[in-house]
Amino acid sequence: MMLSRRSLIAGSAGLAALPLAACDVDKVLKSVNDRMEPKVEGGAATGDAAKPTAAAAGSASAVSNTVRMPKTPWTYAAFVAAMAASERPSQITEAQFNEIQARKPAALQRISSYLAAHFGTADPAVMAAFESVPRDFYHYQYALGQSQAYQAYESNPKPWAIGHGSVLSDYLGQAYMTQLAAPKPTDVTLEIGTGSGFQSSLLSRIVRDAYTIEIIEPIGKAVGKIFKPLGYSNVHSKVGDGYFGWPEVEGGFDTIMLTCVAQYAPPELFRQLKPGGKLIIPIGQPFRRGQVLYVYTKDPDGKIRSRRDVGVFFIPMTGAMQTKPRQG
């Protein structure tokens, strides 16, 4: 089931609706400088056995002073090679590819205007990240084994089904979440709900290391193969239940972002949040009105503060969230 644009509803009275949809659902619906990618040992880690630490990843000079831009242009040949390397067949023709790229400038302008309307200005780093990451590479239907790159940069932004009950969220919502996170070059981030991998890819162009967890195994395993072909060596992914976070990452996270709606904030995520860190989480009931995006921050003394942001509509977080009662 694919969520349509019309199904994205306001979360509560007085809050502007934010068009978002995301992942973790069981049996239901989810330019800056020409900087070369820094050389980092290893690559995108996949599977439950892969447990990189922020300290280890950071030791290989992963911090970039600017947004990481591609080493080479995104051409049809580059697209075909990256699709093959990620073990995803593609039937997109060169003419189709060129039509897709021709739509990108308008989509970037749409994003810039949207962010300016909500934040007063569009963060140049966020815009550069969007320019850097080839969104067409992420439009893939995993259940069918088909590239759907021709959908990219649509004029009416909306979520797209990618199979196995997962979704590629709409790009305006992803832009909003990214700017809300205010990522910095030294940050280590965690996304709960990898989905297409686009959100963590965006973050990885700005931050030191981007970790991401996907509960839907066929999606998590397949998407775990897409980062290395793009040279995104500071993205680390695994299959697992995001309710428990990624405790093996030493030092914790500057930002933890859920791209699925939870009924409450999992306690373990607060423990893994660094002092001064930010937890961005949609809270509400699955498939109902009243979902709200909350921003939790941790003071240096460990005290947690929260604020309501905007009304949203996400699909539900599964796993332990559905079986563990709220504590306290």
MARLUM-277660 format. One record per atom (N, C-alpha, C): residue in three letters; x negated, y, z negated. Coordinates in steps of 0.001 Angstrom, whole numbers, plus 500000, padded with zeros to 6 digits. Layout:
BEGIN
ALAXYZ...
END
This chain:
BEGIN
MET499153498810500000MET500000500000500000MET499121501235500000MET499372502178500904MET498583503397500974MET499407504543500421LEU498802505328499558LEU499497506484499019LEU499548507572500074SER500729508097500331SER500865509156501312SER500653510510500647ARG500436511518501464ARG500245512872500951ARG501457513298500119ARG502647512916500548ARG503847513332499841ARG503966512696498468SER503270511589498262SER503385510902496977SER502472511466495907LEU501642512445496269LEU500738513053495302LEU501493514162494585ILE501829513947493336ILE502766514815492645ILE502115515548491496ALA502756516600491043ALA502216517387489932ALA502331516610488647GLY501326516797487782GLY501304516047486543GLY502166516652485457SER502254517956485306SER503077518551484271SER503413519977484641ALA504452520512484015ALA504893521858484334ALA503789522852484042GLY503615523806484967GLY502628524860484759GLY501247524504485250LEU501044523255485680LEU499731522856486187LEU499819522670487689ALA498827523199488413ALA498825523045489861ALA498518521610490221ALA499231521074491181ALA499006519687491593ALA497684519563492314LEU496956518526492018LEU495696518260492686LEU495842516966493459PRO495646516972494776PRO495876515776495587PRO494752514774495459LEU494926513813494557LEU493901512817494320LEU494512511430494299ALA493713510451494657ALA494067509059494442ALA492764508311494336ALA492762507167493627ALA491486506509493453ALA491613505011493330CYS490792504381492434CYS490557502965492537CYS490899502170491297ASP490311500963491152ASP490522500057490026ASP491986499660489907VAL492484498895490840VAL493882498491490769VAL493988497038491155ASP494793496269490415ASP494885494837490600ASP496200494486491270LYS496081494029492517LYS497236493604493319LYS498129494769493709VAL497705495996493553VAL498454497153494012VAL497472498162494572LEU498147499221495239LEU497224500256495551LEU496467500613494295LYS493953502345496387LYS492721503348496110LYS491904504122497306SER474184524817504250SER473576523500504270SER472356523706503647VAL471929524115503008VAL470749524009502142VAL469534523620502986ASN468461523065502381ASN467197522857503092ASN467121521489503747ASP466153521342504659ASP465890520079505308ASP465035519240504393ARG465575518916503272ARG464747518220502294ARG464790516729502560MET463624516125502596MET463559514688502807MET463921513959501530GLU464480512789501664GLU464869511974500517GLU463626511608499711PRO463586511921498414PRO462430511529497602PRO462264510017497577LYS461034509590497520LYS460756508155497468LYS460950507643496055VAL461888506736495875VAL462166506168494563VAL462027504667494665GLU461337504062493721GLU461167502620493748GLU462507501927493601GLY462662500826494318GLY463900500051494230GLY464949500645495137GLY466217500245494904GLY467303500741495717GLY468572500636494946ALA469675500652495688ALA470972500527495037ALA471094499137494447ALA471392499049493186ALA471494497758492520ALA472926497290492523THR473145496019492783THR474493495479492780THR474532494231491933GLY475737493933491449GLY475914492716490670GLY475740492963489196ASP476335492087488384ASP476286492264486944ASP474884492097486377ALA474003491402487088ALA472663491157486569ALA471759492374486746ALA472159493300487646ALA471329494465487901ALA471614495532486859LYS470620495847486022LYS470837496783484927LYS469701497799484860PRO469622498701485861PRO468569499708485820PRO468830500703484708THR467788501336484245THR467948502343483205THR467645503708483785ALA468218504732483182ALA467970506084483635ALA466490506422483502ALA465865505940482439ALA464449506218482235ALA463605505618483348ALA463928504384483733ALA463161503736484788ALA463366504429486115ALA464615504767486422ALA464889505426487692ALA464236506795487745GLY464268507511486638GLY463711508852486606GLY462199508876486662SER461546507768486304SER460095507746486250SER459461507830487625ALA460248507631488685ALA459693507657490035ALA459997508977490735SER459998510072489985SER460186511409490539SER461475511526491325ALA462569511127490700ALA463848511173491383ALA464497512544491324VAL463956513459490530VAL464557514777490412VAL464231515602491650SER465264516182492249SER465089517042493419SER465525518449493060ASN464749519450493468ASN465093520831493158ASN466172521390494067THR466470520680495144THR467523521094496060THR468414519892496350VAL469509520145497025VAL470368519043497448VAL469600518182498443ARG469687516888498265ARG468977515965499154ARG469663515923500512MET468970516372501534MET469507516367502885MET468887515214503674PRO469549514740504712PRO469040513586505459PRO467717513884506162LYS466908512831506290LYS465626512981506959LYS465786513129508462THR466835512500509000THR467069512525510439THR468523512878510710PRO468839513390511897PRO470223513767512210PRO471149512542512203TRP472415512801511889TRP473431511742511914TRP473960511650513341THR473394510713514110THR473763510507515501THR474539509206515648TYR475039508975516844TYR475758507722517088TYR474841506532516849ALA473594506632517295ALA472638505540517086ALA472399505308515599ALA472305506392514829ALA472110506264513383ALA473329505622512733PHE474519506000513184PHE475756505426512664PHE475804503916512925VAL475524503517514150VAL475560502091514511VAL474535501310513697ALA473328501864513557ALA472274501172512815ALA472646501030511340ALA473203502085510748ALA473579502038509334ALA474741501081509105MET475687501040510021MET476808500105509898MET476297498664509948ALA475390498393510858ALA474835497038510978ALA474049496666509728ALA473266497607509210ALA472461497333508022ALA473326497094506793SER474520497681506760SER475430497483505629SER476352496282505845GLU476096495537506918GLU476827494292507217GLU478316494543507447ARG478611495648508132ARG479987495990508456ARG480082496235509960PRO480774495378510684PRO480889495571512133PRO481643496848512473SER481300497448513606SER481957498683514036SER482269498621515518GLN483461499069515868GLN483878499126517266GLN484014500558517752ILE483549501515516964ILE483662502927517319ILE482756503243518506THR483307503901519526THR482516504266520703THR481795505588520462GLU480830505891521323GLU480093507139521183GLU481017508342521387ALA481973508218522294ALA482922509306522515ALA483765509550521268GLN484223508479520636GLN484978508607519394GLN484123509240518303PHE482872508807518218PHE481957509351517215PHE481802510863517387ASN481638511296518617ASN481467512725518881ASN482728513509518531GLU483886512928518767GLU485143513585518405GLU485247513746516885ILE484796512714516172ILE484812512763514703ILE483924513902514206GLN482702513990514716GLN481768515017514268GLN482267516421514604ALA483006516544515699ALA483535517856516087ALA484562518370515089ARG485174517463514317ARG486166517871513316ARG485525518282511989LYS484267517948511803LYS483623518151510498LYS483540519624510090PRO483146520546510968PRO483055521947510526PRO484364522488509971ALA485478522144510592ALA486776522611510093ALA487079522013508728ALA486714520744508531ALA486934520097507239ALA486093520771506156LEU484852521130506475LEU483990521817505512LEU484564523189505151GLN485113523875506126GLN485729525164505850GLN486964524987504972ARG487702523917505196ARG488878523601504386ARG488461523375502927ILE487384522628502755ILE486867522349501410ILE486420523641500732SER485689524478501470SER485192525729500913SER486339526620500454SER487368526725501268SER488520527554500910SER489251526984499704TYR489364525672499645TYR490061525011498538TYR489324525243497216LEU488015525091497246LEU487230525299496034LEU487252526768495608ALA487187527668496563ALA487239529090496234ALA488574529446495595ALA489652528816496059ALA490973529095495509ALA491095528613494072HIS490393527516493726HIS490511526940492390HIS489437527418491420PHE488238527709491932PHE487125528070491050PHE486632529508491237GLY487158530190492237GLY486691531540492534GLY485640531563493624THR484858530494493703THR483853530352494748THR483537528880494923ALA483074528518496088ALA482644527146496341ALA481175527009495976ASP480850526038495138ASP479472525800494726ASP478636525420495958PRO477566526169496262PRO476742525846497436PRO476187524426497406ALA475873523922496215ALA475346522559496121ALA476406521532496512VAL477639521761496078VAL478725520852496438VAL478955520885497943MET478954522084498522MET479151522202499967MET478006521530500734ALA476781521694500247ALA475640521068500920ALA475724519548500829ALA476195519048499688ALA476352517603499544ALA477373517071500534PHE478485517794500687PHE479494517379501662PHE478953517427503084GLU478126518408503366GLU477522518478504695GLU476565517316504923SER475885516915503858SER474868515878503953SER475443514478504147VAL476525514169503423VAL477045512796503404VAL477987512568504589PRO477711511577505437PRO478562511312506607PRO479836510564506203ARG480919511280506042ARG482157510690505532ARG482683509569506432ASP482442509671507726ASP482929508640508656ASP482361507259508312PHE481186507224507712PHE480546505966507329PHE481348505226506253TYR482164505960505493TYR482896505391504356TYR484322504969504716HIS484779505366505883HIS486116504966506330HIS486021503543506896TYR486208502575506025TYR486087501171506441TYR487168500358505759GLN487831499486506526GLN488875498617505984GLN488250497259505696TYR487946497028504411TYR487193495833504052TYR488005494557504185ALA489299494613503958ALA490120493415504099ALA490210492973505551LEU490153493941506475LEU490251493636507905LEU488889493527508570GLY487849494031507907GLY486523494018508515GLY486431494966509700GLN487023496158509559GLN487069497114510665GLN486656498509510213SER485810499151511016SER485508500561510774SER486722501388511178GLN487072502336510346GLN488144503272510663GLN487610504695510597ALA486395504827511107ALA485711506118511078ALA486502507195511804TYR487317506811512761TYR488097507776513530TYR489068508559512645GLN489302508102511405GLN490193508812510492GLN489503509991509796ALA488188510036509844ALA487431510986509027ALA487666512437509421TYR487577513310508419TYR487696514763508580TYR489066515166509110GLU490089514454508675GLU491455514733509123GLU491891516126508669SER492777516738509431SER493226518097509115SER494203518118507954ASN494844516988507677ASN495769516878506553ASN495165515902505557PRO494274516365504670PRO493540515454503784PRO494458514576502947LYS494137513295502900LYS494943512334502154LYS494092511119501832PRO494540510276500901PRO493813509036500612PRO494058508003501705TRP493062507165501931TRP493149506120502952TRP492881504759502318ALA493711503785502640ALA493511502429502137ALA492244501833502747ILE491433501167501913ILE490228500500502418ILE490274498991502165GLY491432498496501728GLY491597497055501542GLY491385496590500120HIS491923495412499821HIS491796494783498502HIS492345495686497390GLY493332496504497727GLY493929497377496729GLY493105498588496368SER492161498982497206SER491321500137496912SER491544501224497951VAL491093502436497610VAL491391503609498419VAL490196504545498499LEU490023505161499648LEU489113506295499809LEU489927507546499487SER489602508217498392SER490366509383497966SER490241510531498954ASP491197511452498896ASP491165512572499842ASP490022513520499500TYR489480514148500533TYR488228514879500331TYR488390516189499561LEU489569516769499540LEU489754517973498733LEU489711517629497241GLY490354516530496876GLY490315516090495496GLY488911515720495061GLN488152515069495948GLN486776514702495607GLN485892515935495458ALA486141516933496293ALA485395518180496170ALA485691518849494830TYR486955518847494436TYR487349519457493165TYR486666518750492002MET486715517422492000MET486105516663490911MET484600516917490838THR483957517017492003THR482509517227492034THR482152518596491464GLN482861519642491882GLN482549520972491360GLN482912521080489882LEU483982520411489466LEU484359520408488059LEU483258519794487197ALA482587518783487740ALA481493518134487017ALA480278519041486868ALA480145520034487758ALA479000520957487750ALA477680520198487665PRO477417519276488596PRO476210518443488517PRO474932519253488679LYS473894518815487967LYS472581519455488023LYS471526518432488446PRO470389518900488972PRO469363517980489488PRO468832516981488465THR468855517325487184THR468326516423486162THR469381515469485596ASP470618515582486061ASP471718514807485492ASP471673513328485867VAL472254512532484973VAL472536511118485235VAL474050510971485085THR474705510460486111THR476162510394486120THR476659508959486199LEU477882508759485739LEU478545507457485829LEU479946507663486368GLU480267506934487425GLU481619506929487977GLU482279505603487653ILE483478505650487114ILE484265504446486867ILE485253504299488014GLY485021503335488873GLY485873503113490039GLY485166503506491319THR484240502665491793THR483424502990492966THR484269503236494206GLY485267502361494435GLY486063502488495652GLY485192502465496878SER485326503476497721SER484565503548498971SER483095503861498744GLY482752504391497584GLY481377504801497307GLY481092506249497639PHE482087506964498169PHE481855508333498624PHE481593509292497460GLN482353509175496371GLN482193510111495255GLN480796510030494643SER480312508821494399SER478971508698493829SER477895509094494827SER478156508890496105SER477212509337497126SER477082510856497092LEU478202511549496969LEU478172513004496841LEU477331513433495647LEU477624512853494499LEU476886513204493294LEU475397512920493443SER475070511821494113SER473667511418494232SER472830512403495022ARG473455513209495857ARG472705514197496631ARG472273515369495762ILE472863515477494567ILE472574516593493673ILE471845516133492411VAL472290515012491826VAL471791514585490523VAL470572513674490638ARG469978513359489488ARG468828512467489470ARG469219511038489798ASP470235510534489081ASP470705509165489302ASP472216509114489170ALA472845508360490060ALA474299508188490043ALA474607506701489890TYR475269506357488792TYR475684504988488526TYR477173504865488819THR477585503695489271THR478993503519489612THR479413502069489409ILE480611501885488859ILE481132500556488522ILE482456500328489233GLU482612499160489820GLU483854498784490493GLU484368497462489939ILE485645497414489569ILE486212496198488988ILE486707495209490039ILE487028495689491244ILE487522494811492303ILE486314494178492989GLU486097492904492759GLU484846492254493169GLU484539492358494661PRO485477492033495569PRO485122492114496989PRO484754493528497438ILE485369494538496827ILE485010495914497154ILE483654496256496550GLY483464495930495283GLY482208496247494615GLY481006495621495298LYS481128494369495699LYS480004493683496353LYS479725494255497736ALA480791494526498499ALA480605495040499860ALA480083496474499849VAL480669497323499004VAL480261498726498963VAL478857498866498373GLY478453497924497542GLY477100497959497001GLY476016497876498064LYS476393497475499292LYS475416497335500385LYS475311498580501259ILE476140499601500998ILE476181500725501944ILE475201501848501605PHE474679501883500397PHE473858503020499988PHE472439502969500561LYS471838501799500547LYS470457501669501023LYS470294502075502486PRO471209501684503401PRO471044502094504800PRO471036503608505003LEU471619504355504078LEU471602505813504165LEU470408506418503425GLY469631505570502765GLY468492506059501998GLY468858506582500632TYR470038506219500144TYR470505506715498846TYR469983505799497739SER468707505913497481SER468050505008496544SER468303505355495083ASN468961506462494816ASN469269506809493423ASN470730506536493074VAL471410505731493896VAL472746505235493560VAL472595503802493072HIS473164503493491921HIS473081502163491326HIS474507501676491081SER474851500540491667SER476237500072491557SER476286498655491018LYS477422498330490412LYS477649496964489968LYS479138496683489907VAL479463495397489880VAL480839494959489675VAL481041494761488179GLY482095495336487643GLY482361495186486219GLY483554496018485790ASP483870495945484522ASP484991496679483948ASP484477497999483380GLY484861499090484007GLY484386500399483599GLY484843500834482221TYR485784500130481637TYR486243500442480282TYR485065500457479303PHE484085499593479557PHE482941499448478654PHE481745500299479086GLY481906501043480184GLY480814501873480668GLY479636501050481147TRP478439501622481000TRP477194500939481413TRP476184501160480288PRO476353500435479162PRO475538500694477968PRO474056500418478142GLU473684499636479160GLU472263499322479356GLU471467500509479884VAL472143501536480371VAL471430502711480876VAL470941503530479689GLU469646503580479506GLU469067504260478351GLU469302505768478410GLY469687506310477299GLY469865507754477216GLY471270508230477501GLY472098507377478117GLY473472507754478388GLY473625508640479605PHE474764509344479670PHE475145510067480875PHE475507511520480578ASP475156512371481530ASP475530513781481437ASP476987513978481859THR477428513183482813THR478823513224483255THR479320511803483448ILE480503511530482921ILE481212510291483206ILE482528510693483852MET482798510140485010MET483966510523485792MET484800509284486116LEU486064509309485758LEU486976508227486122LEU487775508648487344THR487792507791488341THR488579508050489540THR489760507090489590CYS490405506940488433CYS491601506127488255CYS492254506611486966VAL493556506415486842VAL494241506952485675VAL494191505959484519ALA493815506451483350ALA493763505648482131ALA494894506094481206GLN495304505207480311GLN496334505573479338GLN495730506340478162TYR494421506176477975TYR493678506913476957TYR492198506843477317ALA491392507640476668ALA489954507644476946ALA489276506498476197PRO488619505570476902PRO487946504456476234PRO486867504936475254PRO486891504470474009PRO485926504932472994PRO484470504731473395GLU484174503651474087GLU482790503363474447GLU482203504438475354LEU483039505070476155LEU482536506104477050LEU482045507321476274PHE482696507640475172PHE482230508749474342PHE480862508435473735ARG480648507175473376ARG479363506783472802ARG478241506911473832GLN478564506707475101GLN477546506761476152GLN477374508162476736LEU478182509105476286LEU478094510476476759LEU477011511217475984LYS476120511891476697LYS475061512650476044LYS475639513870475319PRO474966514347474279PRO475347515637473694PRO475329516720474778GLY476387517480474857GLY476517518463475922GLY477126517884477187GLY477394516567477166GLY477931515893478337GLY479419516107478528LYS479921515636479667LYS481294515882480068LYS481937514584480562LEU483107514267480021LEU483911513134480480LEU485128513686481207ILE485247513367482480ILE486367513822483299ILE487264512618483547ILE488510512675483079ILE489350511492483099ILE490830511836483306PRO491477511203484277PRO492928511353484414PRO493610510479483357ILE494566511038482633ILE495281510291481605ILE496783510385481868GLY497441509248481761GLY498883509205481981GLY499327507778482258GLN500582507624482621GLN501138506315482916GLN501013506009484401PRO500725504750484748PRO500579504378486151PRO501830504679486972PHE501606505292488125PHE502669505547489106PHE503822506373488546ARG503535507266487585ARG504568508121487017ARG504109509566486981ARG505090510451486908ARG504776511857486725ARG504151512070485342GLY503432513166485221GLY502876513497483927GLY501405513174483775GLN500749512649484816GLN499311512412484735GLN498578513764484710VAL497589513870483852VAL496836515114483705VAL495347514810483698LEU494601515642484380LEU493148515526484352LEU492637516220483095TYR491931515459482250TYR491359516001481017TYR489845516105481154VAL489295517112480526VAL487846517278480454VAL487452517242478986TYR486691516220478602TYR486168516099477244TYR484702516503477260THR484283517255476250THR482877517617476119THR482379517199474739LYS481117516850474675LYS480503516449473405LYS479547517535472943ASP479815518088471775ASP478934519105471189ASP477596518481470787PRO476567519311470587PRO475278518783470134PRO475369517957468854ASP476355518284467995ASP476516517529466753ASP477391516296466919GLY477798516016468159GLY478585514816468436GLY480089515020468416LYS480547516224468069LYS481981516480468028LYS482551516537469438ILE483719515909469627ILE484359515857470930ILE485441516920471019ARG485415517677472096ARG486453518665472369ARG487125518309473693SER488380518677473839SER489093518349475068SER489905519531475566ARG490165519534476858ARG491072520521477441ARG491799519888478627ARG493037520339478825ARG493803519915479984ARG493347520731481179ASP493221520058482326ASP492790520773483524ASP493965520945484485VAL494223519970485326VAL495308520084486306VAL496141518810486324GLY497326518912486870GLY498147517732487094GLY497612516942488277VAL497640515631488173VAL497088514767489222VAL497997513561489442PHE497651512784490446PHE498298511484490643PHE497245510485491087PHE496912509555490199PHE495935508512490471PHE496590507143490320ILE495993506140490921ILE496439504780490685ILE495684504204489495PRO496187503137488873PRO495756502806487504PRO494412502115487358MET493822502357486215MET492653501617485765MET493135500264485256THR492449499212485669THR492841497869485243THR491795497293484293GLY491868496003484042GLY490927495371483125GLY491340495590481688ALA490356495862480834ALA490607495993479401ALA491560497133479076MET491624498146479919MET492540499256479678MET493981498767479538GLN494316497684480232GLN495687497176480209GLN495945496186479079THR494884495787478390THR495069494777477331THR494657495268475951LYS493807496285475876LYS493335496767474570LYS494192497933474092PRO494768497837472915PRO495555498963472387PRO494655500130472029ARG495214501317472086ARG494451502500471732ARG494065502462470273GLN492829502846469975GLN492341502846468599GLN492554504203467953GLY493076504216466741GLY493227505451466013GLY494461506241466395
END
